[in-house]
């Protein structure tokens, strides 16, 4: 790749790239397009201050330099005053500007160092075509990294002021940037200060930091790092951070911890190590804090002596979580081996340890970096095997919202086997979320490998039914569902149906609705349970709605559940229509038939005058419904005939009224002789 270059100055028509005289491009390289020319013309040109005295030589006007990034392109310029224009007026200038689309053309330097390249000539080209600048550029000796750090190490005042300067630059590249102004009368000195300061930032921050020196008015430029010449200053520099290099003073600012740390590296380490650790740390410290960012940068660059144990583990998990949660994926991928080694050196011992490990694993998994989550999972499972009491803490943090997705595992067999062992030893309360977690790995586990854990988990759910719906997402869900169905059915069946059943009330409340049939093959016990579950669903409806529900349901309750659905909540003969609907849709168990027959027998023992014809007809409807379901049944046929004859003998309302009248008359006749 290369930098496209240009020269802009006052030209005659024959000298101009486009044949137009005046201030114009005198020369451009072949790739300098119109868009780049426009940015240079509007933003990158040397400016002459109106404060420059008329009696001063124009060529003595301070030169200028600039850098900015626009629309993915990087622009650099240097300019100077050149005296009179072609028509003899004051104010001529020449600006040499270059642009590149690739940040790789700048590397391994910072943009400010490019302003110290040997390529800057600041003179007209021989024709209208400039040469491209091919990367990497050669820098003037004072702008090389070694020379900049040597310069820092040789000047005690620079060392004293550097933490304040770096803190100013941190703010200048932050969310609420404030200008940093460097005051000196030598452009090279200002540019070296800019180069040194940005050398100690991370590369991306340096790429974003717009530079401008010398400016005619610092408040008329968008640049945040500005060089001012004393003779161009117009007044006080309010609301800015300033460093007066000539007078060796600077505005008050509390140096940041990160800036002090960077100075220590710059003074203590050789140039390569210092720049590597600084570049990494400056990226990491804003994301994960100075402590972890600085120590982590030392770990991955080998500039820190490893301390095997919790300190190193704590550092590793903090870096993984911090970088993953802040989107620094490339760094995680680059330093995977170093971070994996850090987190494998310690056996977790507390709830906080396991929670932090799980949180870091969760963020690592979202990064989609192969092997990163696994690097955390493997040592964590070893620790959980030794301390299974922390399994619930770990799994709740790993999968707090049920959204965990297993990354691709490089060594799945051993990892899953270790996880299975953890589950087999885990406390009952941890089993449900663990079985949910391992379900996607079912194909890697031998059949029934976790059978004992599933059984323990099902028993725990029976004691804690609020967690029941999770069962459907378990490894071994079919086994657990079958076990729960069998236990619930046994509990309901063990209670006298004429007595209240706590288990049936749970079914009626919907607590166990999740045990409704799925895709699994149902056993006889499960089929019977589902009949009881359907009975509970009918029983939860108001009595007035149950008949319609029975006649529209495709599945039917267990006939033996009539005690729970009918006997406990209804009364005969008032609710006979509901009982008839039950007989017609579900059937009637033998004890239900006996119950109805007994009721009919009690009626037949009464005098026809003692019963209500409408209520008795309801009993007849029950017998007829039973006879239809059990046809032929001589005993039912006899009962129906007997009840029909009984109903025929029940006095009508008219007969009852006549009888009542005769009784009243008789009473009157008996009283009359006594009254006379």
Secondary structure, 3 states (H helix, E strand, C coil): CEEEEEEEEEECCCCCCCCCCEEEEEEECCCCCHHHHHHHHHHHCCCCCCCCCCCCCHHHCCCEEEEEEECCEEEEEEEEEEECCCCCCCCEEEEEEEEECCHHHCCCCCHHHHCCECCCCCCCCCCCECCCEECCCCECHHHCHHHHHHHHHCCHHHHHHHHHHHHHHHHHCCCCCCCEEEECCCHHHHHHHHHHHHHCCCHHHHHHCCEEECCCCHHHCCCCEEEECHHHCCCCCCCCEEEECCCCEECCCCCCHHHHHHHHHHHHCCHHHHHHHHHHHHHHHHHHCHHHHHHHHHHHHCCCCCCCCHHHHHHHHHHHHHHHHCCCHHHHHHCHHHHHHHHCCCCCCCHHHHHHHHHHHHHHHHHCCCCHHHHHHHHHHHHHHHCHHHHHHHHHHHCCCCCCCCCCCCCHHHHHHHHHHHHHHCCHHHHHHHHHHHHHHHHHCCCCCCHHHHHHHHHHHHHCHHHHHHHHHCCCHHHHHHHHHHHHHHHHHHCCCCCCCHHHHHHHCCCCHHHCCCCCCCCHHHHHHHHHHHHHHHHCCCHHHHHHHHHHCCCCCCHHHHHHHHHCCCCCCCCHHHHHHHHHHCCCCHHHHHHHHHHHHHHHCCCHHHCCHHHHHHHHHHHHHHHHHHCCCHHHHHHHHHHHHHHHCCCCHHHHHHHHHHHHHHHHHHHHHHHC
